[in-house]
């Protein structure tokens, strides 16, 4: 399965999804798809979510909450959800503010399983 295919499926499976990006452990884009955002905007959002994921994982560990499963940030203009993958990779989904977090979370979990099978 190609990474591009998995990202496209996220946009199809999540009503209100505007973009999705798959990044490596350094925050560099591997693949992305977008409906509205420019490549620069999506790559910037993805890189910052890598920082957020690492910080949230450290906090979760300090609190004894276990491993971080996903990170979701909701704003007045957009929602962003991300999931850590194996080998330091991660995937980020950008959505409209009214998009369903439950639908997005389930779709992102399925996609994450598929990404993890494809990552060497």
TIRO-2110 file (N, C-alpha, C; in Angstrom, 1 decimal):
// TIRO-2110
0.8, -1.2, 0.0, N, 1, A
0.0, 0.0, 0.0, CA, 1, A
0.9, 1.2, 0.0, C, 1, A
0.6, 2.2, -0.8, N, 2, A
1.4, 3.4, -0.9, CA, 2, A
0.9, 4.4, 0.2, C, 2, A
1.8, 5.2, 0.7, N, 3, A
1.4, 6.2, 1.7, CA, 3, A
0.4, 7.2, 1.1, C, 3, A
0.6, 7.6, -0.1, N, 4, A
-0.3, 8.5, -0.7, CA, 4, A
-1.8, 8.0, -0.7, C, 4, A
-1.9, 6.7, -1.0, N, 5, A
-3.2, 6.1, -1.0, CA, 5, A
-3.9, 6.1, 0.4, C, 5, A
-3.1, 5.9, 1.4, N, 6, A
-3.6, 5.9, 2.8, CA, 6, A
-4.0, 7.3, 3.2, C, 6, A
-3.3, 8.3, 2.8, N, 7, A
-3.6, 9.7, 3.1, CA, 7, A
-4.9, 10.1, 2.3, C, 7, A
-5.0, 9.7, 1.0, N, 8, A
-6.2, 10.0, 0.3, CA, 8, A
-7.4, 9.4, 0.9, C, 8, A
-7.3, 8.2, 1.4, N, 9, A
-8.4, 7.5, 2.1, CA, 9, A
-8.8, 8.3, 3.3, C, 9, A
-7.9, 8.9, 4.1, N, 10, A
-8.3, 9.7, 5.2, CA, 10, A
-9.2, 10.9, 4.8, C, 10, A
-8.8, 11.6, 3.7, N, 11, A
-9.6, 12.7, 3.2, CA, 11, A
-11.0, 12.2, 2.8, C, 11, A
-11.1, 11.0, 2.3, N, 12, A
-12.4, 10.5, 1.8, CA, 12, A
-13.2, 10.0, 3.1, C, 12, A
-12.6, 9.4, 4.0, N, 13, A
-13.3, 8.8, 5.2, CA, 13, A
-13.7, 9.8, 6.2, C, 13, A
-13.1, 11.0, 6.2, N, 14, A
-13.4, 12.0, 7.3, CA, 14, A
-14.1, 13.2, 6.7, C, 14, A
-15.4, 13.3, 6.9, N, 15, A
-16.1, 14.5, 6.4, CA, 15, A
-15.5, 15.8, 7.0, C, 15, A
-15.1, 16.7, 6.2, N, 16, A
-14.5, 18.0, 6.7, CA, 16, A
-13.0, 17.9, 6.8, C, 16, A
-12.4, 16.8, 6.4, N, 17, A
-11.0, 16.7, 6.3, CA, 17, A
-10.4, 17.6, 5.2, C, 17, A
-9.4, 18.4, 5.5, N, 18, A
-8.9, 19.3, 4.5, CA, 18, A
-7.5, 19.0, 4.0, C, 18, A
-6.8, 18.2, 4.8, N, 19, A
-5.4, 17.8, 4.4, CA, 19, A
-4.9, 16.7, 5.4, C, 19, A
-3.9, 16.0, 4.9, N, 20, A
-3.3, 14.9, 5.7, CA, 20, A
-1.8, 14.9, 5.3, C, 20, A
-0.9, 14.6, 6.3, N, 21, A
0.5, 14.6, 6.0, CA, 21, A
1.2, 13.5, 6.8, C, 21, A
2.1, 12.8, 6.2, N, 22, A
2.9, 11.8, 6.8, CA, 22, A
4.3, 12.3, 6.9, C, 22, A
4.9, 12.3, 8.1, N, 23, A
6.2, 12.9, 8.3, CA, 23, A
7.1, 11.9, 9.0, C, 23, A
8.4, 12.2, 8.9, N, 24, A
9.4, 11.4, 9.5, CA, 24, A
9.8, 11.9, 10.9, C, 24, A
10.7, 11.3, 11.6, N, 25, A
11.1, 11.7, 13.0, CA, 25, A
11.7, 13.1, 13.1, C, 25, A
12.1, 13.6, 12.0, N, 26, A
12.7, 15.0, 12.0, CA, 26, A
11.7, 16.1, 11.6, C, 26, A
10.4, 15.6, 11.3, N, 27, A
9.4, 16.6, 10.9, CA, 27, A
9.4, 16.9, 9.4, C, 27, A
10.1, 16.1, 8.7, N, 28, A
10.2, 16.3, 7.2, CA, 28, A
9.0, 15.5, 6.6, C, 28, A
8.3, 16.1, 5.6, N, 29, A
7.2, 15.5, 4.9, CA, 29, A
7.7, 14.4, 4.1, C, 29, A
7.0, 13.2, 4.2, N, 30, A
7.2, 12.1, 3.3, CA, 30, A
6.2, 12.1, 2.2, C, 30, A
4.9, 12.3, 2.5, N, 31, A
3.8, 12.4, 1.6, CA, 31, A
2.8, 13.3, 2.2, C, 31, A
2.0, 14.0, 1.3, N, 32, A
0.8, 14.7, 1.8, CA, 32, A
-0.2, 14.9, 0.7, C, 32, A
-1.4, 15.1, 1.2, N, 33, A
-2.6, 15.5, 0.3, CA, 33, A
-3.3, 16.7, 0.9, C, 33, A
-3.9, 17.5, 0.1, N, 34, A
-4.5, 18.7, 0.6, CA, 34, A
-5.7, 19.1, -0.3, C, 34, A
-6.7, 19.6, 0.3, N, 35, A
-7.8, 20.1, -0.5, CA, 35, A
-7.7, 21.7, -0.6, C, 35, A
-7.2, 22.3, 0.4, N, 36, A
-7.1, 23.8, 0.4, CA, 36, A
-5.8, 24.4, 0.7, C, 36, A
-5.1, 23.8, 1.7, N, 37, A
-3.8, 24.3, 2.2, CA, 37, A
-2.7, 24.2, 1.1, C, 37, A
-1.8, 25.2, 1.2, N, 38, A
-0.7, 25.1, 0.3, CA, 38, A
0.3, 24.0, 0.9, C, 38, A
1.2, 23.5, 0.0, N, 39, A
2.1, 22.5, 0.6, CA, 39, A
2.9, 23.1, 1.8, C, 39, A
3.3, 24.3, 1.7, N, 40, A
4.1, 25.0, 2.8, CA, 40, A
3.3, 25.0, 4.1, C, 40, A
2.0, 25.4, 4.0, N, 41, A
1.1, 25.4, 5.2, CA, 41, A
1.0, 24.1, 5.8, C, 41, A
0.8, 23.1, 5.0, N, 42, A
0.6, 21.7, 5.5, CA, 42, A
1.8, 21.1, 6.1, C, 42, A
3.0, 21.4, 5.5, N, 43, A
4.2, 20.9, 6.0, CA, 43, A
4.6, 21.6, 7.3, C, 43, A
4.3, 22.9, 7.4, N, 44, A
4.5, 23.7, 8.6, CA, 44, A
3.7, 23.1, 9.8, C, 44, A
2.4, 22.9, 9.5, N, 45, A
1.5, 22.4, 10.5, CA, 45, A
2.0, 21.0, 10.9, C, 45, A
2.4, 20.2, 10.0, N, 46, A
2.9, 18.8, 10.3, CA, 46, A
4.1, 18.9, 11.2, C, 46, A
5.1, 19.8, 10.9, N, 47, A
6.3, 19.9, 11.6, CA, 47, A
6.0, 20.3, 13.1, C, 47, A
5.1, 21.3, 13.2, N, 48, A
4.8, 21.7, 14.6, CA, 48, A
4.1, 20.6, 15.4, C, 48, A
3.3, 19.8, 14.7, N, 49, A
2.6, 18.7, 15.4, CA, 49, A
3.6, 17.7, 15.9, C, 49, A
4.7, 17.5, 15.2, N, 50, A
5.8, 16.6, 15.7, CA, 50, A
6.3, 17.1, 17.1, C, 50, A
6.5, 18.4, 17.2, N, 51, A
7.0, 19.0, 18.5, CA, 51, A
5.9, 18.8, 19.5, C, 51, A
4.6, 19.0, 19.2, N, 52, A
3.5, 18.9, 20.1, CA, 52, A
3.4, 17.4, 20.6, C, 52, A
3.6, 16.5, 19.7, N, 53, A
3.5, 15.0, 20.0, CA, 53, A
4.6, 14.6, 21.0, C, 53, A
5.8, 15.1, 20.7, N, 54, A
6.9, 14.7, 21.6, CA, 54, A
6.7, 15.3, 23.0, C, 54, A
6.3, 16.5, 23.1, N, 55, A
6.1, 17.2, 24.4, CA, 55, A
4.9, 16.5, 25.1, C, 55, A
3.8, 16.2, 24.4, N, 56, A
2.7, 15.6, 25.1, CA, 56, A
3.1, 14.2, 25.5, C, 56, A
3.9, 13.5, 24.8, N, 57, A
4.3, 12.1, 25.2, CA, 57, A
5.2, 12.2, 26.4, C, 57, A
6.0, 13.2, 26.5, N, 58, A
6.9, 13.4, 27.7, CA, 58, A
6.0, 13.7, 28.9, C, 58, A
5.0, 14.5, 28.7, N, 59, A
4.1, 14.9, 29.8, CA, 59, A
3.3, 13.6, 30.3, C, 59, A
2.8, 12.9, 29.3, N, 60, A
2.0, 11.7, 29.7, CA, 60, A
2.9, 10.7, 30.5, C, 60, A
4.1, 10.6, 30.1, N, 61, A
5.1, 9.7, 30.8, CA, 61, A
5.3, 10.2, 32.2, C, 61, A
5.5, 11.5, 32.3, N, 62, A
5.8, 12.0, 33.7, CA, 62, A
4.6, 11.9, 34.6, C, 62, A
3.4, 11.9, 34.0, N, 63, A
2.1, 11.8, 34.8, CA, 63, A
1.8, 10.3, 35.0, C, 63, A
2.5, 9.4, 34.4, N, 64, A
2.2, 8.0, 34.6, CA, 64, A
0.9, 7.6, 33.8, C, 64, A
0.6, 8.3, 32.7, N, 65, A
-0.5, 8.0, 31.9, CA, 65, A
-0.3, 7.0, 30.8, C, 65, A
0.9, 6.5, 30.7, N, 66, A
1.2, 5.6, 29.6, CA, 66, A
1.6, 6.2, 28.3, C, 66, A
1.6, 5.5, 27.3, N, 67, A
2.0, 6.0, 26.0, CA, 67, A
0.9, 6.9, 25.4, C, 67, A
1.4, 7.9, 24.6, N, 68, A
0.4, 8.8, 24.0, CA, 68, A
-0.2, 8.1, 22.7, C, 68, A
-1.5, 8.1, 22.7, N, 69, A
-2.2, 7.4, 21.5, CA, 69, A
-2.4, 8.4, 20.4, C, 69, A
-3.0, 9.6, 20.7, N, 70, A
-3.2, 10.6, 19.7, CA, 70, A
-3.3, 11.9, 20.4, C, 70, A
-3.1, 13.0, 19.6, N, 71, A
-3.2, 14.3, 20.1, CA, 71, A
-4.2, 15.1, 19.2, C, 71, A
-5.1, 15.8, 19.8, N, 72, A
-6.2, 16.5, 19.1, CA, 72, A
-6.2, 17.9, 19.6, C, 72, A
-6.2, 18.9, 18.7, N, 73, A
-6.2, 20.3, 19.0, CA, 73, A
-7.3, 20.9, 18.2, C, 73, A
-8.3, 21.5, 18.9, N, 74, A
-9.4, 22.2, 18.2, CA, 74, A
-9.3, 23.7, 18.4, C, 74, A
-9.5, 24.3, 17.3, N, 75, A
-9.5, 25.8, 17.2, CA, 75, A
-10.7, 26.3, 16.6, C, 75, A
-10.9, 27.6, 16.5, N, 76, A
-12.1, 28.2, 15.9, CA, 76, A
-12.0, 28.1, 14.4, C, 76, A
-10.8, 28.0, 13.8, N, 77, A
-10.7, 27.9, 12.4, CA, 77, A
-10.4, 26.5, 11.8, C, 77, A
-9.9, 25.7, 12.7, N, 78, A
-9.5, 24.3, 12.2, CA, 78, A
-9.3, 23.4, 13.4, C, 78, A
-9.4, 22.1, 13.2, N, 79, A
-9.0, 21.1, 14.1, CA, 79, A
-7.9, 20.3, 13.5, C, 79, A
-7.0, 19.8, 14.4, N, 80, A
-5.9, 19.0, 13.9, CA, 80, A
-5.7, 17.8, 14.9, C, 80, A
-5.6, 16.6, 14.3, N, 81, A
-5.4, 15.4, 15.0, CA, 81, A
-4.1, 14.7, 14.5, C, 81, A
-3.3, 14.2, 15.4, N, 82, A
-2.1, 13.5, 15.0, CA, 82, A
-1.9, 12.2, 15.8, C, 82, A
-1.2, 11.3, 15.2, N, 83, A
-0.9, 10.0, 15.8, CA, 83, A
0.6, 9.7, 15.6, C, 83, A
1.2, 9.2, 16.6, N, 84, A
2.6, 8.8, 16.5, CA, 84, A
2.6, 7.4, 15.9, C, 84, A
3.6, 7.1, 15.1, N, 85, A
3.7, 5.8, 14.4, CA, 85, A
5.0, 5.2, 14.8, C, 85, A
5.3, 4.0, 14.3, N, 86, A
6.6, 3.4, 14.7, CA, 86, A
7.8, 4.1, 14.1, C, 86, A
9.0, 3.9, 14.6, N, 87, A
10.2, 4.5, 14.1, CA, 87, A
10.2, 6.0, 14.1, C, 87, A
9.4, 6.6, 14.9, N, 88, A
9.4, 8.1, 15.0, CA, 88, A
8.6, 8.8, 13.9, C, 88, A
8.0, 8.1, 13.0, N, 89, A
7.1, 8.7, 12.0, CA, 89, A
5.8, 9.1, 12.7, C, 89, A
5.0, 10.0, 12.1, N, 90, A
3.7, 10.3, 12.6, CA, 90, A
2.9, 10.8, 11.4, C, 90, A
1.6, 10.9, 11.6, N, 91, A
0.6, 11.3, 10.6, CA, 91, A
-0.3, 12.4, 11.3, C, 91, A
-0.6, 13.4, 10.5, N, 92, A
-1.4, 14.6, 10.9, CA, 92, A
-2.6, 14.8, 10.0, C, 92, A
-3.7, 15.0, 10.6, N, 93, A
-5.0, 15.2, 9.8, CA, 93, A
-5.5, 16.6, 10.2, C, 93, A
-5.7, 17.4, 9.2, N, 94, A
-6.2, 18.8, 9.4, CA, 94, A
-7.7, 18.8, 8.9, C, 94, A
-8.6, 19.3, 9.8, N, 95, A
-10.0, 19.3, 9.5, CA, 95, A
-10.7, 20.7, 9.7, C, 95, A
-11.9, 20.8, 9.1, N, 96, A
-12.7, 22.0, 9.4, CA, 96, A
-13.1, 22.0, 10.9, C, 96, A
-13.4, 23.1, 11.5, N, 97, A
-13.7, 23.1, 12.9, CA, 97, A
-14.9, 22.2, 13.3, C, 97, A
-15.9, 22.0, 12.5, N, 98, A
-17.1, 21.2, 12.8, CA, 98, A
-16.9, 19.7, 12.5, C, 98, A
-15.8, 19.3, 12.1, N, 99, A
-15.6, 17.8, 11.8, CA, 99, A
-15.7, 17.0, 13.0, C, 99, A
-16.2, 15.8, 12.8, N, 100, A
-16.4, 14.9, 13.9, CA, 100, A
-15.1, 14.3, 14.4, C, 100, A
-14.8, 14.5, 15.7, N, 101, A
-13.5, 14.0, 16.3, CA, 101, A
-13.6, 12.5, 16.4, C, 101, A
-14.8, 12.0, 16.6, N, 102, A
-15.0, 10.5, 16.8, CA, 102, A
-14.7, 9.8, 15.4, C, 102, A
-15.3, 10.3, 14.4, N, 103, A
-15.1, 9.7, 13.0, CA, 103, A
-13.6, 9.9, 12.7, C, 103, A
-13.0, 11.1, 12.9, N, 104, A
-11.6, 11.3, 12.5, CA, 104, A
-10.7, 10.4, 13.4, C, 104, A
-11.0, 10.2, 14.6, N, 105, A
-10.2, 9.4, 15.5, CA, 105, A
-10.2, 7.9, 15.0, C, 105, A
-11.3, 7.4, 14.7, N, 106, A
-11.5, 6.0, 14.2, CA, 106, A
-10.7, 5.9, 12.9, C, 106, A
-10.9, 6.8, 11.9, N, 107, A
-10.2, 6.7, 10.6, CA, 107, A
-8.7, 6.8, 10.8, C, 107, A
-8.3, 7.7, 11.7, N, 108, A
-6.9, 7.9, 11.9, CA, 108, A
-6.2, 6.6, 12.5, C, 108, A
-7.0, 6.0, 13.4, N, 109, A
-6.5, 4.7, 14.0, CA, 109, A
-6.3, 3.7, 13.0, C, 109, A
-7.3, 3.5, 12.1, N, 110, A
-7.2, 2.5, 11.0, CA, 110, A
-6.0, 2.8, 10.1, C, 110, A
-5.9, 4.1, 9.7, N, 111, A
-4.8, 4.5, 8.9, CA, 111, A
-3.5, 4.3, 9.5, C, 111, A
-3.4, 4.6, 10.8, N, 112, A
-2.1, 4.4, 11.6, CA, 112, A
-1.7, 2.9, 11.6, C, 112, A
-2.6, 2.0, 11.7, N, 113, A
-2.3, 0.6, 11.7, CA, 113, A
-1.7, 0.2, 10.3, C, 113, A
-2.3, 0.8, 9.3, N, 114, A
-1.9, 0.5, 7.9, CA, 114, A
-0.5, 1.1, 7.7, C, 114, A
-0.3, 2.4, 8.1, N, 115, A
1.0, 3.0, 8.0, CA, 115, A
2.1, 2.2, 8.7, C, 115, A
1.8, 1.7, 9.9, N, 116, A
2.8, 0.9, 10.7, CA, 116, A
3.2, -0.4, 10.0, C, 116, A
2.2, -0.9, 9.3, N, 117, A
2.5, -2.2, 8.5, CA, 117, A
3.5, -1.9, 7.3, C, 117, A
3.4, -0.6, 6.8, N, 118, A
4.1, -0.3, 5.6, CA, 118, A
5.5, 0.3, 5.9, C, 118, A
5.7, 0.9, 7.1, N, 119, A
7.0, 1.5, 7.5, CA, 119, A
8.0, 0.4, 7.7, C, 119, A
9.2, 0.5, 7.0, N, 120, A
10.2, -0.5, 7.2, CA, 120, A
10.7, -0.6, 8.6, C, 120, A
END
